[in-house]
Amino acid sequence: MILSDDAKAVLVLTTRLGDRARPSLSPSAWHRLAQGLADAGLPPAAVFTPEFDAGRFPPLDADRVQQLLAGTLAVFVEADALASRGIWVLTVADPGYPTRLHALGEAAPPCLFGVGEAHLLETGGLAVVGSRNVEPEGAAVAQELARAAVAAGQTLVSGGARGVDQLAMNAAHQAGGAVIGVLGDSLEQRIRKADMLAALDDGKTCLVVQQHPAAGFSVAAAMARNKLVYALADLTVVVAADDGRGGTWSGAEEALRKGAGRVAVWRGKGEGPGNQALERLGAAPLHSAEGLESIMHRSEPAPAPRQLNLL
């Protein structure tokens, strides 16, 4: 795996490669360090120089940074092992890092691990998300929306979870469309499945995670995944959400509250108990797949200024 020195610094300080117990920096801690380095006129790779003093960049724990730097070799060894299995890494220091994610500011993941076609991360498209336990009518809506996205030449984005997410992704794949899956569980386990390997072989699929590729499901990973789904898509349609609870509700409510991406909500047979509430919070109502195009092309207020990419 060929990485720039800046990308190596991001990988060493923000991932748990080489040792799953490593106290890696959170996205916000990394961005504060990157800002401090930039203010000092230094690149991220400066952390590898003998002159680097982590104590100059409060509130970072200098001992913690030095502990992470001590594991540099183990990080690179595991990164190479992942690459041999087809798992690539994109860091915020790489030119191929998705520009859409910079809008997340300090929540933007410093590293993404993935398989498949990384260029799809720049294509935008339609995200379709919803509850795991969706009603049959809602399941049919998810599949219809996915097929409509493919027919319109849009990439289908989803979270890869059981229920609405997987139904939409499968329908888009079967229709011959491009698919991005942002996972909240183990990337390594997903790519062992025959159907996923077949999808990746078609050259129209990209799966990404921001946690260690072997890490299993966690609530924190699922919540972080939601932000990426909304950021990578031009529009996210919530097919079914619980009212006031659950990952689908939390992701949509946060996106609406922070203005993080455009959100629509299905209003019809198969909708969830929280869909009406999401409309009240500002999600655009969608009553048919035919209405999708008008929402996709509806003019929106000018977006807020994006976070400056310091790298």
N, C-alpha and C positions, 0 to 999 in steps of 0.2 A: 504494500500500500504506500503510495507516494503522497506525502503531506508536506505542506509548507511548514516552516518553523513556527509561524503564528498559529496555524491549525494544530500543530503538535501541542502547543501551550494550552489551547482550549481543551483538547482531548485529555491531557494530563490532569488539569485542574477541575474539570466539570463532570467527569465520568467515573464509574466504578470498575472500569476495565482493570484486569490484573488482580483485583482484590475486591470482592463484593462488599467488604466492610469499610472500604475507603470513605473518609468523611468529605466527599466531593462538594465543591461549591454549588450552591443553588443558582438558578438563572439570575436572580436579582443580585446575588453576591458577585457573580462573574461580571455582570454589566457594570457594577460599581468599580470593580478592579480595572476593567477595560477603560472606563472613563478616567480613573486616576492615572493610568499609564499614558493615555492620550494627552491628558493635561500636562504631564511631565515630558511630553514629546517622545515617548517610548512606545515601541510596538509590543504586542503580547509576548513575542519571543524573548523579550528582555528578562522574563522570569528565569530563563536558563543561564543567565550570565552570573559570574561570581559577584558582581556589584549589586545584584538585585537585593533589595531590603523590603520584605513584605510589611515591616513595621511602619513604612512610610505611607501606607494606604489604609488607615483606619476606616471603618471599624473591623476590618478583616483581622482574623486571628493569625498572627505571623507563624506560630508553631504549626497550625493546621495547614497552611500553605506549604511550609517546608516539608511536612509529612507527605503531602501529596506529591511534591517534586521528587521526593526520595523513591517513589514508586514508578518513576518514568519508564524504566526499562520493561517492567512487567506490563505496563499499559501498552507499549508498542508491540510486545510479543502477542498479546491477546488480540490487538487490532489486526495484526497480520493473519492470525488464525481465523478471525471472522472473515477477512477478505478471501481467504482460501475456500470458504464455504459460500461465497457470493454475497456476503453482507458488507455493504459499503457504509462509509460515514461521511456526513457533511457537517462541517463546523461553520460557525458564524464568520470565520475568517476566510472561508472559501468563496470564490466567485460564483459557484453554483448553488449557494445557499438561497432558499426561496425568498425573494424580495418581499412577498406578501407578509412574511412572518415578522419583519422588522416593525410593522405597525403594532405588534404586541408589546413593544418597549422592553422593560425589564423582565417581562414574562416570556419573551422569546427564548426558546430552548437554545443553549449554546451549541448543542450537538444533536444531530438526527442520525439514527441508524436505519438502514433500509435495504430493501431488495427490489429488483425490477428497474423500471424506467424512471430515473430521478427527474428527468426533464418535465414529467407530467406535473410536478409540484408548482410549476410556473403557469399552468394553463387555466387556472380558475375552474369554473364549472358550477355544477349544482350539487349541493350536499343534501342528502336525505337521511334523517335521523329519527329515532323514536324508541319507544319502550320495547323491552325484551318480550313481554307478554302482550302482544298486540292482537286485537280481534281480527278475524278472517277478512272483514271488509277493509280494515286498515292495512293488512298485509297486501291485499290486492292493490291498494292505493300506492303503497311504497314501490311495488313492482311496476305499476303503470307510470309513475313519475320517473323512475329510472329509465324505462324504455323511451319516454318522451325526451329525456335529456340526451340519450344516445342519438335519437332521430334528429335532434337539433345540433348535433356535433359537439355537445358539451361533455366534459369529463365528469364522471360521477364520483363524488367524495362521500365517505362515510366513516363510521367509527369501528366497523368490524365486529360489533357485538352481536350476540344472538338476537333474533327478532327483526325489527325493521331494518337495521343496518345491513345484516347479512342478506336479507331478502332483496334489498335494493342493489347491493353489489353483485349478487348472483344474476339478477335480471339484466343489469347493464352488461355484464360479461357475456351472457348468452345472446344478447342483441349485438354483440361485436363492438361494444364501446370501450373507452378507456376508463380505468378505475383506480382511484386512490383510496387505500385503506389506512386510516390512522389508528393504530392499535393501543389498547390499554393493558395488554397482556403480553405473553411471550412471543416475540417474533420468531425465535428459533423453533418453537413448537409449530407455529403456523406453516412454516415452509417445509415441514416434514410431511404434510398432508398431500395426498396425490392430487386432489382437485385444485389446491393452491399452486402446486408445481405446474400443473397443466395451464393454469391461468397466466403464470409468469412466463411460460414458454411462448405464449402468444404475443409477447412484447407490448401489451397494452395495460399492464398492471404495475402499480407501485405500492408497496407496503412500507410504512415507517413507524418508528417508535422513538421517543426521546429518553426512555429509560434503558437500562442494560438490556441487550437483546434476549437474554435468558430469563429476565425477571418476569414473574407471574403477575396475575391481576392484582391491583390494589386500587382502593378508592382514589388515592392521590393521583395515580397514573391515569385513571379514567377521567378525572376532572381536568388534568393537564391536557389530555387528548382532546377534550371538547373544545378548548381554545383553538387548537390547531385546525380542527375541522372547519370551524366558522371562519378562521383567517384564510384558509386555503381556497375557500369557495367564493364565488360571486354572490350566491344566494343559498341560504340553508332553509329547507322546508322541514318543519317538525310535524311528523305524521300523527304521533300519539304521545302524550306526556301525562304523567300523574299531576295532580294538583298540589303544588307547593312542596313536593318531595321527589327524590329520585334524581339520577344523573341526567336524564333528558331535560327535566324541568330546570335543574340547576344550571346546565349549560346554556339553555335558551334564555333564562332569566338574566344571567350574567351578560350574555351578548347584547341583549336589549338594553340593559341598564348602562353598560359601558359604551354602547354604540360600536361594538366590535363585530362588524359584518352585518349584512342584510338578512333579516329573518322573516319567513312566512310560516303560517300555521294552517294545517288542513282543517277545514270546517265542513264536515259531512259524515257520512256513515263510516264507522271505524275510528273516529277521532277519540282521543283520550280525555279523561275528566279535567285535565288542566289546559286543554287547548283554548277554551273560551277565555280563560284568565290570561293566557299569553297574548291573545288578540287585544285584550284590554291594556296590556303592558306595551303595546305598540307593534306586535307582529302583524304583517299583512295577511288578511284572510285569503285562503285559496279554496275554491269550491269545486274545481274540476282541473284535470290535467291540462285541458285546453287553455285555462287561464294562466298557466305557468309562464307563457311567453310574455304576456303583458306585464307581469310582475318583474320578470327578469330584465325587461327593457325600460321599466318605469324610472323616470329621472329621480335622483336622490340628491339631498343636500351635499354640498362639497364636504369631503372627508376631513377629519382633523389632521393637522400636520403629523407626519410620521416621525417616529423616533429616528434620530440621526444614526446611521450606521458608522460606528467609530472605526471599523476595520476596513 
